[in-house]
């Protein structure tokens, strides 16, 4: 991860250039199972892919944008919706015109956070305004009292379903309508 360059931050941000609406409907584990990294699986039958094609997995609501192809086969992609309820490793199947290609979920977390974490926008307070996160530095933190319409100036690599607060008590994320801003 890059730190400071001169007197300025490595990637100073005023506002985001991209956003991902996060789906908190997963009901198990301490994470929501967002797909952070995918690798191409052994089965690649889609042979008519074109750049900018959007594909959605048959399970877990993961969406990718095809960024490059070779003879109609997918060679590059970016995650545009990390879905939920993924495990690592696990297989996801994407289908186009009755042909399927599999990808493997290699890592869980928020996509696009390898070099810099995402800022968080909280759209709804939920019951207590609690947000559990994994920060860019690797530690977990619980933010309590978040209000609707809040931008949190923190850099996160994952939104967690549960985490321990400073006193060691388990807390659960209950905020709603959260956006990861990049």
N, C-alpha and C positions, 0 to 999 in steps of 0.2 A: 504494500500500500504506500502511496506517495504522500509525503508530508508537505512541509513548507518549501516553497521555491522563492528565494529572495525574501522579500517582505510581504508577499501575498500568498494566500492559500493556493494549493495545487489546482483546485477547481472551484473558484469562488462562484457563488450562486446568489442571484437576487430572487429569481423565481425558477421554476422547473421548466425543462424542455419536454418532459414526458411524465405521464402518470399512469398508475395501474390501480384500478378499483380492486380491493381485496375482499375475498369471499370467506366469511367466518362461519360457514355452515357445517364445517367438520366437527364431529362430536367426540373424538378420541385423542389420546396422547396429550403431550404438553405443547405440541406444535400444531399448526393448521395444515401442515403438509404442502406448502407452496413449492412448486418445482423450480429450483434455481438453475440447475444445469442438466442438460439432456445430451445424450450421445446417440448416434445413429445405430439402430439395432441390426440384427442379421437379416431381417426380412425387409427388403426394399422393393416393393412391387409397383409403387406409383412411378410411372414412366412418362408422364405428361405434365410434370410440374413446371411452373413458370415463376420468375421472380415476382415478389409481392403477393403471391397466392397466400391466402389465409387458410390454415387447416386447424380443425378442432378435434381433440382426442375423443374416442368413443366413451371414455370414462374420465372422471375427475376434472372435467372442464378446462383442460390445458389447451391454449391456443398458441400457434406459432405462425410467424410470417416467414415464408421462404425468401432467402436473400440471394442464393445462387444455386444454379443447376448445371448439370453436365449431361447432355443427351436426355433431358427430361427427368433425370434422377436428382433428388435433393442432395446438395453438397454443403449448403449453408442455411442457417435459420436463426431467428431470434425469438425468444419467448415474449409474447405480448399479453398473455394472461396466464399466471402461474397455477390457476385452478386451486384445488384443495384436496385433502385426504390422500395425497401421494405418500409413498414410502420410498426409501432408497436402500437398495436398488429395487426397481420395479419396472415393468414394461407398460408403455402407452402405445395404443394403436391409432393411427391417423388414416382416414380413408378418403379417397377421391375417385369418383367414377368407378366404383366397385373394386378398386385396387387399394391395397393397404401397405403402409410402411410402419415399422415399429421403431420406437425410440426407447432408450433406457433412462430413467430418472437417476442421475448420478449424485445429486446433492439437493438437499432441501434448504429453503430460505427464499429471500427475495431475489429475483433475477436482476442483473445489471448492477450488482453491489460488490463486485470483485475489487475494484479500485476505490470506490467511494460509496458509502452507505446512502440510503434514501431518507429524505425528510418526510415527516408524517403529518397528514392533515386528518383531523378527527371531525367527522361530519355530525355525529350524534353522541350525546353523553352516555347513553345506556343507563344502567341503574346507579352506579357509583362513579363513573368516569375513570375506570381503571384500564390501563394499557400496559401489557407486559411485552418487553422487547429484548432482542439481542443487539447490543450496540456494536458499532464498527470495530472497537477495540477487543471484542470477544466477550465482554461481561454481559450479564443479564441484569435488567433493571425493571422496576415497577413504578409507573407514573400514576399517581392517584389524583382525583379531582380534575381530570381533563374536562373541559367544557365543549359544548357543540360549537363548531366553527373555529376550532383551535389549530394553529400551525405549531408543531413542536420542532424547535430548532435543534434537533438531535439527528445523528446519522445512524440508521439502523440497518442491519442485514437480515433481520427476520422479526416478524410479529409472533409472539408466543401466546399460546392459549393460557398457559399457567406459568408462574414464576414465584419465587420466594421474595418477600419484601425485606427490608433491612432488619426486621425483628425475627426473620425466619418463618413467617407465616405464609402459607400458600395463598396466592391471589390469582384471580381469573380475569382475563380481559373481558370487559363488558361494553366498551365503546362500540359504536356502529358507524357504518358508512366511511370507512377509512381508506384513504388514498396514500399510496407510496409515490412520492414525487422525486424525480431524477433531474 
